[in-house]
Every structure is written in C-alpha cells, then in structure tokens.
Amino acid sequence: SGTSHFRVVGNPFPSTINFNKIAAHNAGFANAFYLWDPNISGTYGKGGWVGFMYNSGSGKYTKSNTGSSINDLGDIQSGTAFLIDYSSGSTTISINEADKVTGSNNSQFKPSRVQPQLSSNLLLKQRNDSSILLDGALQIFDENANNSVDRNDLKKLDNFDENIAILAGENRLAIESRQFPAAADTIAYHLSKLKPNNYQLEVDMTDLEIAKNSLYELEDVFTKTKVTLLPQAKNVYPFTVSGGDASANSGRLRIVVGPKFKYNGFDAVKLNNKLQLKWIVSGDDFVPSYDIEQSDDGISFVQLINRNSDKKEGKNSYELVLGASTLFDKY
C-alpha cells in the first residue's frame, strides 16, 4: 500500500546469513526486515511475523515481539526466507558469500510433533545387571486411526530367537497404528521362543501423555501380579522363565487400561448420637473435592458439606463426623 513494496526473499545458501551485512551493500530499503516465527502460538498455533529494526547504538536489532526466541543479531537461517519493505523503484537485491556467518539454530523452524506412542522392548538380563535388547514392538496412537488391522499396521516378522509382538485379534504386529486405548481396553503381547532366562519388559511411555483418570497396569498372568505403569517414563518389569511350566506362555504379559480413580469402600456408622462417615478411594490426585449430600426420598439431594481432596495417587481414607441426629433416617 502507498509507497511500500513488500518482497519475500529466500536465503540462497546452505548457511546462515546476516541481514546487517546484506543491508550494507544494498540500497532501496531500510536496515529492517521481517521473519516468520512459527513458535509464536497465535490463535491456531500457526505462528506470526516478527519485525526487526537495526539499532546502531547497541549494534543489535530491536524486535517487534520481544517474546520471540529468534535472536536479535539479524541472522537468517538456511532454508528460511525474510520479508523486506522495498520502497524504492529497484527490484533487485544481492546476497553475497561475504554475507554468510557461522553457527545455526532451529528457532526459525517449528519443532516436529512427536506422535504419541508406546514402545515395548524385550530385554535379556545379564549377570552384571546390564541388559541386551532382543526385540521390540511399537504402538502409535492417533484419534483418526483405525483399530482394525489395515495397511497402516506392520505384521510381525519373527526373529530366529526371542520375539515380542502386539496381538491384535489373530494378527501379530510389529507396529500397530490405533486410537488411544479406552477404559477396559487391553494391550495384549505375544511372546515367543522364550528360553529359561531372566528377562525384562521395558514399556517406554516417554512420548505418551494419558488422561488424568486413566491407569495403565502391566499384568503378569503367570505370577498374578499387576504393576502400575508411569506415563512419560520408561517402565521396566523383570520376569523369569523356567523350564517345564507356563512361565513361557505367549500371552503371559498384557497391559490393562482402566479408570485411575476407584471407590474402595464407604461406611456410615452411628457414633454417640452422631453420624460418622468413612470412605476409601484410590487415585484421587486429580479430584478437587467431595460433596456430602442428603435426601429425604433418595431422588432429590442437597449438599451438606464439601470436603477438599487430599490429592494422593495411592489409596487414601477419609472420615467425617456429622453432629445432627436427624441425619439417621436420611439417604
């Protein structure tokens, strides 16, 4: 608009260049430019323009958005472009070898999105406590994926020795693309060619953030034990295979997904003309509070008291004593 003529210019070199050097031997525009910062959130997370104006006093550039992580030295990374306001009639700009500078960074690029995934590795435990990787399987979670086996899944090709695969129906998969597990879902493993040895199952959930009320438990069907798996962490479960029993069963290990929060018991007891309430829960670290309500008919309830949660991950018990004897015949 007016006498402004915005132009987009790409960095032609596989190297960082410096705008202050470029401006020194080009006429027709001020020592100022724009860069697109993809790491500025914006309404839809697309990024935004950041203006840079040279300050001769400091020898650096003043940024229009001080929250941008792009440096103030005038550096333009390889593979990026800049925008200038070309107010003169000239239509050319020269970028020379001498405009290159050393060093580079990724501040002008949007980091790649890490796909939510769960990696399962079968390890052989050594006598010196080190481990050898034997085999692995991967699950990639996408809300748009299909839980049925299709072309986005990779069927298992067995090794000569120990194997681990994801069991999806009758199919053994090396890589499974599926939706996020829902409550009561089971991730079944298929183990094969196990020998009498000490093994470890490493469940890597580093790139998996689960819902607050979800609980992932690794179940060992042979020993009848369950271990809680920690999200955004590597979980290692040791297990032993001996000869002549079911310890080498192919379906010995599986992950069971369920609700994290559970009521383990509730009791109401008359105590010295008062009402004592006790309840036991598990996994209420995300629960803000508990409402105690009463009703005359068991249909319409009104709140008596609100009790803040202790917000504990494990099992926790609560106790309240209510003084009104009229509560004895209420719901």
Secondary structure as UniProt FT lines:
FT   TURN            2..3
FT   STRAND          6..10
FT   STRAND          16..18
FT   HELIX           19..24
FT   STRAND          32..37
FT   TURN            38..39
FT   TURN            42..44
FT   STRAND          48..55
FT   TURN            56..59
FT   STRAND          60..63
FT   TURN            66..67
FT   STRAND          75..76
FT   TURN            78..79
FT   STRAND          81..85
FT   HELIX           97..99
FT   STRAND          100..101
FT   TURN            107..108
FT   STRAND          117..125
FT   TURN            127..128
FT   STRAND          131..141
FT   TURN            143..144
FT   TURN            151..152
FT   STRAND          154..155
FT   STRAND          163..168
FT   TURN            169..170
FT   STRAND          171..178
FT   TURN            183..184
FT   STRAND          186..192
FT   STRAND          197..204
FT   TURN            206..207
FT   TURN            212..213
FT   STRAND          214..220
FT   TURN            221..224
FT   STRAND          225..228
FT   TURN            231..232
FT   STRAND          234..241
FT   TURN            243..244
FT   HELIX           246..248
FT   TURN            250..251
FT   STRAND          253..259
FT   STRAND          262..271
FT   TURN            272..273
FT   STRAND          274..282
FT   TURN            285..286
FT   STRAND          289..294
FT   STRAND          302..308
FT   STRAND          315..322
FT   HELIX           325..329
//
